[in-house]
C-alpha cells in the first residue's frame, strides 16, 4: 500500500502489527548517472486507539521511530532489516533512557566555548552559532555540510564552498576530529573534480559550485558550472 509519495521519493507499508508499522521505498531518481537511487526504510510505533487522560492531569506519550537510508553505513544486510532491529532495541529500553543518552552525548560535544569579556550577548551569539555547526556535522559522515546546516534549507543542503572557507576553520580549532572527517568529502570526490577540470580545459581539481553525495554539480542555477573564481 502506498502511503507517502512526493516529487522525490515514495514509501510503502511492508509490515504492520499491533505495535509498529514499517515502511520501505526509494528516491525516484539517482543523483547522477554513476550513482543509484537511495533506498529508505523506517519503523514507527503505533498509537493506541484510545488514551485516557485523568481530569486536570497530564499524560506523556512517546512513539519511537527509526529511519535509515543507503547513504548511511549499514550495520546489517538491508535498510529494512536495520530499522527493524534498531526499533526493537529502542522500544526495549527503559523509558527516557535514549533521551538521557542523547543529552549526555550532546553535553559532551558542547563542552568548552568562547567567552567574550564584557559582552555576554555576543558570547551567546557566538556559542549558539557554534552549536548550530556541531549539530550539523558528524565524525563518521565524511561530509562538509551546507552553509545553513540543519537549521535551514540553505542551498538545498548541498555542500558548498562556505564549508571550507567559513565553517571549517572553527571546527579545526575546537574539534579537529570532526574537521578532519568533513574535509574527507573533498578527498573522496576528487575523481569527479578532476573530471570537471578536464572538461573545462584545466589541469587539477574543479569542485562544483554545489554538490552532494556523488560529487557532481547539483546546483539548479544554470551558470553554476562556470563558477570557478572561489574554488580554484
Protein Blocks (a to p, Z undefined) as FASTA:
>chain_A
ZZbdcfkbccddfbdcfkbccdddddfbdfbfkbccdddddddddddfbdcddehiacdd
ddddddddfkbccfbfbfklmmmmmmmmmmmpcghklmmmmmmmmmmmmggcdddehilk
lmmmmmmmmmmmmmmgcfklopgbjfklmmbcehhlpacfklmmmmmmmmmmmmmmlmmm
mmmmmmmmmmmmmmmmmmnopacjdddfbdcfnopafbfbfklmmmmklnZZ
